[in-house]
Amino acid sequence: MQATAVQRQRTGLGSIAQDDRPAMHHAAALPGSARRFAARCHSRQRRQSDGAPFIEHPMEVSRLLRAAGCSDVVVAAGLLHDVVEQTDVSIAELRARFGQAVADLVQAVSDNASIHSYRLRKQLLREQVRHAGGDAALLFAADKIAKVRELPDLVRRDQARSDRGVRGHRAHNHIDEDHQLRLEHYHESLVMLRQVVAGHQLVTRLATELDACPITMRAAAAAATTTTSVRM
């Protein structure tokens, strides 16, 4: 959930149709209302990894949560989990529209954009999710599964852009460092999730996706090569 992944779009309380307001006393209505609201919020945004409509990401997260047997409240939070980071929608607006439980889950998985260091920002986010636990951890796990799946496309896209720009060795190193920081965050997230919701199917799925990710395998191979060279 990167604030730099998409261009922010302004979305005020009055800009969304009244029909998008959910019936607060009917939990079953939440996912549908959340889907419509998220689609409006992200309507002009594109996914950084492949240029697809950004809404595809929260939709995948919600499907993972639904398949794992999570409640409608958690599924709705999955659909909405990026609107605070990626748009001008506030937690207060989410609370007014979708209730305290949904707003709390979204807040738990939203990082603090004012912290410029990626590593520190994500470390604090993991601790925030650890403290929230339970459903917030499952939402976080589903988000990471989707992000790991997107990572190979992101790497290819960034490398292609760098090659077209012919920006030199330093630019390539910066891109590689960004990808490695993401991968580090995903692995550290798995460590945290194994402590908070050990044995849950979403955590197991995340571990499987990380093991199968070409970027993970490439990093492991590079590390093995470096170790062998040092020993020689």
MODELLER restraints for C-alpha pairs under 7 A, 6 or more apart:
rsr = mdl.restraints
at = mdl.atoms
rsr.add(forms.Gaussian(group=physical.xy_distance, feature=features.Distance(at['CA:1:A'], at['CA:82:A']), mean=6.66, stdev=0.5))
rsr.add(forms.Gaussian(group=physical.xy_distance, feature=features.Distance(at['CA:3:A'], at['CA:85:A']), mean=5.80, stdev=0.5))
rsr.add(forms.Gaussian(group=physical.xy_distance, feature=features.Distance(at['CA:3:A'], at['CA:86:A']), mean=5.67, stdev=0.5))
rsr.add(forms.Gaussian(group=physical.xy_distance, feature=features.Distance(at['CA:3:A'], at['CA:113:A']), mean=6.98, stdev=0.5))
rsr.add(forms.Gaussian(group=physical.xy_distance, feature=features.Distance(at['CA:5:A'], at['CA:47:A']), mean=6.79, stdev=0.5))
rsr.add(forms.Gaussian(group=physical.xy_distance, feature=features.Distance(at['CA:5:A'], at['CA:48:A']), mean=5.18, stdev=0.5))
rsr.add(forms.Gaussian(group=physical.xy_distance, feature=features.Distance(at['CA:6:A'], at['CA:45:A']), mean=5.77, stdev=0.5))
rsr.add(forms.Gaussian(group=physical.xy_distance, feature=features.Distance(at['CA:6:A'], at['CA:46:A']), mean=6.10, stdev=0.5))
rsr.add(forms.Gaussian(group=physical.xy_distance, feature=features.Distance(at['CA:6:A'], at['CA:47:A']), mean=6.64, stdev=0.5))
rsr.add(forms.Gaussian(group=physical.xy_distance, feature=features.Distance(at['CA:6:A'], at['CA:48:A']), mean=6.52, stdev=0.5))
rsr.add(forms.Gaussian(group=physical.xy_distance, feature=features.Distance(at['CA:6:A'], at['CA:86:A']), mean=6.89, stdev=0.5))
rsr.add(forms.Gaussian(group=physical.xy_distance, feature=features.Distance(at['CA:7:A'], at['CA:45:A']), mean=6.30, stdev=0.5))
rsr.add(forms.Gaussian(group=physical.xy_distance, feature=features.Distance(at['CA:8:A'], at['CA:86:A']), mean=5.49, stdev=0.5))
rsr.add(forms.Gaussian(group=physical.xy_distance, feature=features.Distance(at['CA:8:A'], at['CA:87:A']), mean=4.99, stdev=0.5))
rsr.add(forms.Gaussian(group=physical.xy_distance, feature=features.Distance(at['CA:9:A'], at['CA:87:A']), mean=5.16, stdev=0.5))
rsr.add(forms.Gaussian(group=physical.xy_distance, feature=features.Distance(at['CA:9:A'], at['CA:88:A']), mean=6.69, stdev=0.5))
rsr.add(forms.Gaussian(group=physical.xy_distance, feature=features.Distance(at['CA:10:A'], at['CA:87:A']), mean=5.99, stdev=0.5))
rsr.add(forms.Gaussian(group=physical.xy_distance, feature=features.Distance(at['CA:10:A'], at['CA:88:A']), mean=5.14, stdev=0.5))
rsr.add(forms.Gaussian(group=physical.xy_distance, feature=features.Distance(at['CA:11:A'], at['CA:41:A']), mean=6.40, stdev=0.5))
rsr.add(forms.Gaussian(group=physical.xy_distance, feature=features.Distance(at['CA:11:A'], at['CA:87:A']), mean=6.64, stdev=0.5))
rsr.add(forms.Gaussian(group=physical.xy_distance, feature=features.Distance(at['CA:11:A'], at['CA:88:A']), mean=5.53, stdev=0.5))
rsr.add(forms.Gaussian(group=physical.xy_distance, feature=features.Distance(at['CA:11:A'], at['CA:89:A']), mean=5.85, stdev=0.5))
rsr.add(forms.Gaussian(group=physical.xy_distance, feature=features.Distance(at['CA:12:A'], at['CA:89:A']), mean=6.55, stdev=0.5))
rsr.add(forms.Gaussian(group=physical.xy_distance, feature=features.Distance(at['CA:13:A'], at['CA:93:A']), mean=6.73, stdev=0.5))
rsr.add(forms.Gaussian(group=physical.xy_distance, feature=features.Distance(at['CA:20:A'], at['CA:33:A']), mean=5.72, stdev=0.5))
rsr.add(forms.Gaussian(group=physical.xy_distance, feature=features.Distance(at['CA:20:A'], at['CA:36:A']), mean=6.58, stdev=0.5))
rsr.add(forms.Gaussian(group=physical.xy_distance, feature=features.Distance(at['CA:20:A'], at['CA:37:A']), mean=6.24, stdev=0.5))
rsr.add(forms.Gaussian(group=physical.xy_distance, feature=features.Distance(at['CA:21:A'], at['CA:33:A']), mean=6.64, stdev=0.5))
rsr.add(forms.Gaussian(group=physical.xy_distance, feature=features.Distance(at['CA:21:A'], at['CA:97:A']), mean=5.87, stdev=0.5))
rsr.add(forms.Gaussian(group=physical.xy_distance, feature=features.Distance(at['CA:22:A'], at['CA:29:A']), mean=6.42, stdev=0.5))
rsr.add(forms.Gaussian(group=physical.xy_distance, feature=features.Distance(at['CA:22:A'], at['CA:30:A']), mean=6.12, stdev=0.5))
rsr.add(forms.Gaussian(group=physical.xy_distance, feature=features.Distance(at['CA:22:A'], at['CA:33:A']), mean=5.39, stdev=0.5))
rsr.add(forms.Gaussian(group=physical.xy_distance, feature=features.Distance(at['CA:22:A'], at['CA:97:A']), mean=6.52, stdev=0.5))
rsr.add(forms.Gaussian(group=physical.xy_distance, feature=features.Distance(at['CA:22:A'], at['CA:98:A']), mean=6.54, stdev=0.5))
rsr.add(forms.Gaussian(group=physical.xy_distance, feature=features.Distance(at['CA:23:A'], at['CA:29:A']), mean=6.57, stdev=0.5))
rsr.add(forms.Gaussian(group=physical.xy_distance, feature=features.Distance(at['CA:24:A'], at['CA:98:A']), mean=6.51, stdev=0.5))
rsr.add(forms.Gaussian(group=physical.xy_distance, feature=features.Distance(at['CA:24:A'], at['CA:99:A']), mean=6.85, stdev=0.5))
rsr.add(forms.Gaussian(group=physical.xy_distance, feature=features.Distance(at['CA:27:A'], at['CA:72:A']), mean=6.38, stdev=0.5))
rsr.add(forms.Gaussian(group=physical.xy_distance, feature=features.Distance(at['CA:27:A'], at['CA:73:A']), mean=6.80, stdev=0.5))
rsr.add(forms.Gaussian(group=physical.xy_distance, feature=features.Distance(at['CA:28:A'], at['CA:72:A']), mean=6.23, stdev=0.5))
rsr.add(forms.Gaussian(group=physical.xy_distance, feature=features.Distance(at['CA:30:A'], at['CA:72:A']), mean=6.54, stdev=0.5))
rsr.add(forms.Gaussian(group=physical.xy_distance, feature=features.Distance(at['CA:30:A'], at['CA:73:A']), mean=6.76, stdev=0.5))
rsr.add(forms.Gaussian(group=physical.xy_distance, feature=features.Distance(at['CA:30:A'], at['CA:76:A']), mean=5.90, stdev=0.5))
rsr.add(forms.Gaussian(group=physical.xy_distance, feature=features.Distance(at['CA:31:A'], at['CA:72:A']), mean=6.17, stdev=0.5))
rsr.add(forms.Gaussian(group=physical.xy_distance, feature=features.Distance(at['CA:31:A'], at['CA:75:A']), mean=6.27, stdev=0.5))
rsr.add(forms.Gaussian(group=physical.xy_distance, feature=features.Distance(at['CA:31:A'], at['CA:76:A']), mean=4.53, stdev=0.5))
rsr.add(forms.Gaussian(group=physical.xy_distance, feature=features.Distance(at['CA:34:A'], at['CA:76:A']), mean=5.48, stdev=0.5))
rsr.add(forms.Gaussian(group=physical.xy_distance, feature=features.Distance(at['CA:34:A'], at['CA:79:A']), mean=6.16, stdev=0.5))
rsr.add(forms.Gaussian(group=physical.xy_distance, feature=features.Distance(at['CA:34:A'], at['CA:80:A']), mean=6.39, stdev=0.5))
rsr.add(forms.Gaussian(group=physical.xy_distance, feature=features.Distance(at['CA:35:A'], at['CA:79:A']), mean=5.94, stdev=0.5))
rsr.add(forms.Gaussian(group=physical.xy_distance, feature=features.Distance(at['CA:38:A'], at['CA:79:A']), mean=6.42, stdev=0.5))
rsr.add(forms.Gaussian(group=physical.xy_distance, feature=features.Distance(at['CA:38:A'], at['CA:80:A']), mean=5.77, stdev=0.5))
rsr.add(forms.Gaussian(group=physical.xy_distance, feature=features.Distance(at['CA:38:A'], at['CA:83:A']), mean=6.88, stdev=0.5))
rsr.add(forms.Gaussian(group=physical.xy_distance, feature=features.Distance(at['CA:39:A'], at['CA:55:A']), mean=6.02, stdev=0.5))
rsr.add(forms.Gaussian(group=physical.xy_distance, feature=features.Distance(at['CA:41:A'], at['CA:83:A']), mean=6.78, stdev=0.5))
rsr.add(forms.Gaussian(group=physical.xy_distance, feature=features.Distance(at['CA:41:A'], at['CA:87:A']), mean=6.83, stdev=0.5))
rsr.add(forms.Gaussian(group=physical.xy_distance, feature=features.Distance(at['CA:42:A'], at['CA:54:A']), mean=6.30, stdev=0.5))
rsr.add(forms.Gaussian(group=physical.xy_distance, feature=features.Distance(at['CA:42:A'], at['CA:55:A']), mean=6.08, stdev=0.5))
rsr.add(forms.Gaussian(group=physical.xy_distance, feature=features.Distance(at['CA:45:A'], at['CA:53:A']), mean=6.24, stdev=0.5))
rsr.add(forms.Gaussian(group=physical.xy_distance, feature=features.Distance(at['CA:45:A'], at['CA:54:A']), mean=5.42, stdev=0.5))
rsr.add(forms.Gaussian(group=physical.xy_distance, feature=features.Distance(at['CA:46:A'], at['CA:52:A']), mean=5.49, stdev=0.5))
rsr.add(forms.Gaussian(group=physical.xy_distance, feature=features.Distance(at['CA:46:A'], at['CA:53:A']), mean=4.57, stdev=0.5))
rsr.add(forms.Gaussian(group=physical.xy_distance, feature=features.Distance(at['CA:46:A'], at['CA:54:A']), mean=4.47, stdev=0.5))
rsr.add(forms.Gaussian(group=physical.xy_distance, feature=features.Distance(at['CA:47:A'], at['CA:53:A']), mean=5.85, stdev=0.5))
rsr.add(forms.Gaussian(group=physical.xy_distance, feature=features.Distance(at['CA:47:A'], at['CA:54:A']), mean=4.41, stdev=0.5))
rsr.add(forms.Gaussian(group=physical.xy_distance, feature=features.Distance(at['CA:48:A'], at['CA:154:A']), mean=6.75, stdev=0.5))
rsr.add(forms.Gaussian(group=physical.xy_distance, feature=features.Distance(at['CA:49:A'], at['CA:150:A']), mean=5.98, stdev=0.5))
rsr.add(forms.Gaussian(group=physical.xy_distance, feature=features.Distance(at['CA:49:A'], at['CA:151:A']), mean=6.86, stdev=0.5))
rsr.add(forms.Gaussian(group=physical.xy_distance, feature=features.Distance(at['CA:49:A'], at['CA:153:A']), mean=5.28, stdev=0.5))
rsr.add(forms.Gaussian(group=physical.xy_distance, feature=features.Distance(at['CA:49:A'], at['CA:154:A']), mean=3.86, stdev=0.5))
rsr.add(forms.Gaussian(group=physical.xy_distance, feature=features.Distance(at['CA:49:A'], at['CA:157:A']), mean=6.66, stdev=0.5))
rsr.add(forms.Gaussian(group=physical.xy_distance, feature=features.Distance(at['CA:50:A'], at['CA:153:A']), mean=6.05, stdev=0.5))
rsr.add(forms.Gaussian(group=physical.xy_distance, feature=features.Distance(at['CA:50:A'], at['CA:154:A']), mean=6.58, stdev=0.5))
rsr.add(forms.Gaussian(group=physical.xy_distance, feature=features.Distance(at['CA:50:A'], at['CA:157:A']), mean=6.98, stdev=0.5))
rsr.add(forms.Gaussian(group=physical.xy_distance, feature=features.Distance(at['CA:57:A'], at['CA:146:A']), mean=6.92, stdev=0.5))
rsr.add(forms.Gaussian(group=physical.xy_distance, feature=features.Distance(at['CA:58:A'], at['CA:78:A']), mean=6.06, stdev=0.5))
rsr.add(forms.Gaussian(group=physical.xy_distance, feature=features.Distance(at['CA:58:A'], at['CA:79:A']), mean=4.77, stdev=0.5))
rsr.add(forms.Gaussian(group=physical.xy_distance, feature=features.Distance(at['CA:58:A'], at['CA:80:A']), mean=6.99, stdev=0.5))
rsr.add(forms.Gaussian(group=physical.xy_distance, feature=features.Distance(at['CA:59:A'], at['CA:79:A']), mean=5.97, stdev=0.5))
rsr.add(forms.Gaussian(group=physical.xy_distance, feature=features.Distance(at['CA:60:A'], at['CA:146:A']), mean=6.76, stdev=0.5))
rsr.add(forms.Gaussian(group=physical.xy_distance, feature=features.Distance(at['CA:61:A'], at['CA:78:A']), mean=5.71, stdev=0.5))
rsr.add(forms.Gaussian(group=physical.xy_distance, feature=features.Distance(at['CA:61:A'], at['CA:142:A']), mean=5.38, stdev=0.5))
rsr.add(forms.Gaussian(group=physical.xy_distance, feature=features.Distance(at['CA:61:A'], at['CA:143:A']), mean=5.58, stdev=0.5))
rsr.add(forms.Gaussian(group=physical.xy_distance, feature=features.Distance(at['CA:61:A'], at['CA:146:A']), mean=6.46, stdev=0.5))
rsr.add(forms.Gaussian(group=physical.xy_distance, feature=features.Distance(at['CA:62:A'], at['CA:75:A']), mean=5.07, stdev=0.5))
rsr.add(forms.Gaussian(group=physical.xy_distance, feature=features.Distance(at['CA:62:A'], at['CA:78:A']), mean=4.89, stdev=0.5))
rsr.add(forms.Gaussian(group=physical.xy_distance, feature=features.Distance(at['CA:62:A'], at['CA:79:A']), mean=5.64, stdev=0.5))
rsr.add(forms.Gaussian(group=physical.xy_distance, feature=features.Distance(at['CA:64:A'], at['CA:142:A']), mean=6.08, stdev=0.5))
rsr.add(forms.Gaussian(group=physical.xy_distance, feature=features.Distance(at['CA:65:A'], at['CA:75:A']), mean=5.85, stdev=0.5))
rsr.add(forms.Gaussian(group=physical.xy_distance, feature=features.Distance(at['CA:65:A'], at['CA:142:A']), mean=6.56, stdev=0.5))
rsr.add(forms.Gaussian(group=physical.xy_distance, feature=features.Distance(at['CA:66:A'], at['CA:75:A']), mean=6.18, stdev=0.5))
rsr.add(forms.Gaussian(group=physical.xy_distance, feature=features.Distance(at['CA:73:A'], at['CA:102:A']), mean=5.97, stdev=0.5))
rsr.add(forms.Gaussian(group=physical.xy_distance, feature=features.Distance(at['CA:74:A'], at['CA:102:A']), mean=6.95, stdev=0.5))
rsr.add(forms.Gaussian(group=physical.xy_distance, feature=features.Distance(at['CA:74:A'], at['CA:135:A']), mean=6.72, stdev=0.5))
rsr.add(forms.Gaussian(group=physical.xy_distance, feature=features.Distance(at['CA:76:A'], at['CA:102:A']), mean=6.96, stdev=0.5))
rsr.add(forms.Gaussian(group=physical.xy_distance, feature=features.Distance(at['CA:77:A'], at['CA:102:A']), mean=5.26, stdev=0.5))
rsr.add(forms.Gaussian(group=physical.xy_distance, feature=features.Distance(at['CA:77:A'], at['CA:105:A']), mean=6.25, stdev=0.5))
rsr.add(forms.Gaussian(group=physical.xy_distance, feature=features.Distance(at['CA:77:A'], at['CA:106:A']), mean=5.88, stdev=0.5))
rsr.add(forms.Gaussian(group=physical.xy_distance, feature=features.Distance(at['CA:78:A'], at['CA:139:A']), mean=6.22, stdev=0.5))
rsr.add(forms.Gaussian(group=physical.xy_distance, feature=features.Distance(at['CA:80:A'], at['CA:106:A']), mean=6.90, stdev=0.5))
rsr.add(forms.Gaussian(group=physical.xy_distance, feature=features.Distance(at['CA:81:A'], at['CA:106:A']), mean=4.92, stdev=0.5))
rsr.add(forms.Gaussian(group=physical.xy_distance, feature=features.Distance(at['CA:83:A'], at['CA:89:A']), mean=6.15, stdev=0.5))
rsr.add(forms.Gaussian(group=physical.xy_distance, feature=features.Distance(at['CA:84:A'], at['CA:90:A']), mean=5.73, stdev=0.5))
rsr.add(forms.Gaussian(group=physical.xy_distance, feature=features.Distance(at['CA:84:A'], at['CA:91:A']), mean=6.81, stdev=0.5))
rsr.add(forms.Gaussian(group=physical.xy_distance, feature=features.Distance(at['CA:85:A'], at['CA:110:A']), mean=6.28, stdev=0.5))
rsr.add(forms.Gaussian(group=physical.xy_distance, feature=features.Distance(at['CA:91:A'], at['CA:103:A']), mean=5.92, stdev=0.5))
rsr.add(forms.Gaussian(group=physical.xy_distance, feature=features.Distance(at['CA:91:A'], at['CA:107:A']), mean=6.76, stdev=0.5))
rsr.add(forms.Gaussian(group=physical.xy_distance, feature=features.Distance(at['CA:94:A'], at['CA:103:A']), mean=5.49, stdev=0.5))
rsr.add(forms.Gaussian(group=physical.xy_distance, feature=features.Distance(at['CA:95:A'], at['CA:103:A']), mean=5.04, stdev=0.5))
rsr.add(forms.Gaussian(group=physical.xy_distance, feature=features.Distance(at['CA:105:A'], at['CA:136:A']), mean=5.39, stdev=0.5))
rsr.add(forms.Gaussian(group=physical.xy_distance, feature=features.Distance(at['CA:108:A'], at['CA:128:A']), mean=6.27, stdev=0.5))
rsr.add(forms.Gaussian(group=physical.xy_distance, feature=features.Distance(at['CA:108:A'], at['CA:129:A']), mean=5.76, stdev=0.5))
rsr.add(forms.Gaussian(group=physical.xy_distance, feature=features.Distance(at['CA:108:A'], at['CA:132:A']), mean=6.50, stdev=0.5))
rsr.add(forms.Gaussian(group=physical.xy_distance, feature=features.Distance(at['CA:108:A'], at['CA:136:A']), mean=6.34, stdev=0.5))
rsr.add(forms.Gaussian(group=physical.xy_distance, feature=features.Distance(at['CA:109:A'], at['CA:125:A']), mean=6.94, stdev=0.5))
rsr.add(forms.Gaussian(group=physical.xy_distance, feature=features.Distance(at['CA:109:A'], at['CA:129:A']), mean=6.29, stdev=0.5))
rsr.add(forms.Gaussian(group=physical.xy_distance, feature=features.Distance(at['CA:109:A'], at['CA:136:A']), mean=6.86, stdev=0.5))
rsr.add(forms.Gaussian(group=physical.xy_distance, feature=features.Distance(at['CA:109:A'], at['CA:140:A']), mean=6.25, stdev=0.5))
rsr.add(forms.Gaussian(group=physical.xy_distance, feature=features.Distance(at['CA:111:A'], at['CA:121:A']), mean=6.70, stdev=0.5))
rsr.add(forms.Gaussian(group=physical.xy_distance, feature=features.Distance(at['CA:111:A'], at['CA:125:A']), mean=5.48, stdev=0.5))
rsr.add(forms.Gaussian(group=physical.xy_distance, feature=features.Distance(at['CA:112:A'], at['CA:121:A']), mean=6.57, stdev=0.5))
rsr.add(forms.Gaussian(group=physical.xy_distance, feature=features.Distance(at['CA:115:A'], at['CA:121:A']), mean=5.67, stdev=0.5))
rsr.add(forms.Gaussian(group=physical.xy_distance, feature=features.Distance(at['CA:122:A'], at['CA:185:A']), mean=6.74, stdev=0.5))
rsr.add(forms.Gaussian(group=physical.xy_distance, feature=features.Distance(at['CA:126:A'], at['CA:189:A']), mean=6.47, stdev=0.5))
rsr.add(forms.Gaussian(group=physical.xy_distance, feature=features.Distance(at['CA:129:A'], at['CA:136:A']), mean=6.29, stdev=0.5))
rsr.add(forms.Gaussian(group=physical.xy_distance, feature=features.Distance(at['CA:129:A'], at['CA:137:A']), mean=5.86, stdev=0.5))
rsr.add(forms.Gaussian(group=physical.xy_distance, feature=features.Distance(at['CA:130:A'], at['CA:137:A']), mean=6.94, stdev=0.5))
rsr.add(forms.Gaussian(group=physical.xy_distance, feature=features.Distance(at['CA:130:A'], at['CA:192:A']), mean=6.92, stdev=0.5))
rsr.add(forms.Gaussian(group=physical.xy_distance, feature=features.Distance(at['CA:130:A'], at['CA:196:A']), mean=6.44, stdev=0.5))
rsr.add(forms.Gaussian(group=physical.xy_distance, feature=features.Distance(at['CA:133:A'], at['CA:196:A']), mean=6.22, stdev=0.5))
rsr.add(forms.Gaussian(group=physical.xy_distance, feature=features.Distance(at['CA:134:A'], at['CA:197:A']), mean=6.86, stdev=0.5))
rsr.add(forms.Gaussian(group=physical.xy_distance, feature=features.Distance(at['CA:137:A'], at['CA:193:A']), mean=6.68, stdev=0.5))
rsr.add(forms.Gaussian(group=physical.xy_distance, feature=features.Distance(at['CA:138:A'], at['CA:202:A']), mean=6.83, stdev=0.5))
rsr.add(forms.Gaussian(group=physical.xy_distance, feature=features.Distance(at['CA:141:A'], at['CA:202:A']), mean=6.14, stdev=0.5))
rsr.add(forms.Gaussian(group=physical.xy_distance, feature=features.Distance(at['CA:141:A'], at['CA:203:A']), mean=6.23, stdev=0.5))
rsr.add(forms.Gaussian(group=physical.xy_distance, feature=features.Distance(at['CA:141:A'], at['CA:206:A']), mean=6.84, stdev=0.5))
rsr.add(forms.Gaussian(group=physical.xy_distance, feature=features.Distance(at['CA:142:A'], at['CA:202:A']), mean=6.44, stdev=0.5))
rsr.add(forms.Gaussian(group=physical.xy_distance, feature=features.Distance(at['CA:144:A'], at['CA:186:A']), mean=6.60, stdev=0.5))
rsr.add(forms.Gaussian(group=physical.xy_distance, feature=features.Distance(at['CA:145:A'], at['CA:206:A']), mean=5.15, stdev=0.5))
rsr.add(forms.Gaussian(group=physical.xy_distance, feature=features.Distance(at['CA:145:A'], at['CA:209:A']), mean=6.71, stdev=0.5))
rsr.add(forms.Gaussian(group=physical.xy_distance, feature=features.Distance(at['CA:148:A'], at['CA:209:A']), mean=6.75, stdev=0.5))
rsr.add(forms.Gaussian(group=physical.xy_distance, feature=features.Distance(at['CA:148:A'], at['CA:210:A']), mean=6.59, stdev=0.5))
rsr.add(forms.Gaussian(group=physical.xy_distance, feature=features.Distance(at['CA:152:A'], at['CA:214:A']), mean=6.77, stdev=0.5))
rsr.add(forms.Gaussian(group=physical.xy_distance, feature=features.Distance(at['CA:152:A'], at['CA:215:A']), mean=6.45, stdev=0.5))
rsr.add(forms.Gaussian(group=physical.xy_distance, feature=features.Distance(at['CA:162:A'], at['CA:172:A']), mean=6.80, stdev=0.5))
rsr.add(forms.Gaussian(group=physical.xy_distance, feature=features.Distance(at['CA:190:A'], at['CA:203:A']), mean=6.97, stdev=0.5))
rsr.add(forms.Gaussian(group=physical.xy_distance, feature=features.Distance(at['CA:190:A'], at['CA:207:A']), mean=6.87, stdev=0.5))
rsr.add(forms.Gaussian(group=physical.xy_distance, feature=features.Distance(at['CA:193:A'], at['CA:203:A']), mean=6.58, stdev=0.5))
rsr.add(forms.Gaussian(group=physical.xy_distance, feature=features.Distance(at['CA:194:A'], at['CA:203:A']), mean=6.73, stdev=0.5))
rsr.add(forms.Gaussian(group=physical.xy_distance, feature=features.Distance(at['CA:210:A'], at['CA:216:A']), mean=6.49, stdev=0.5))
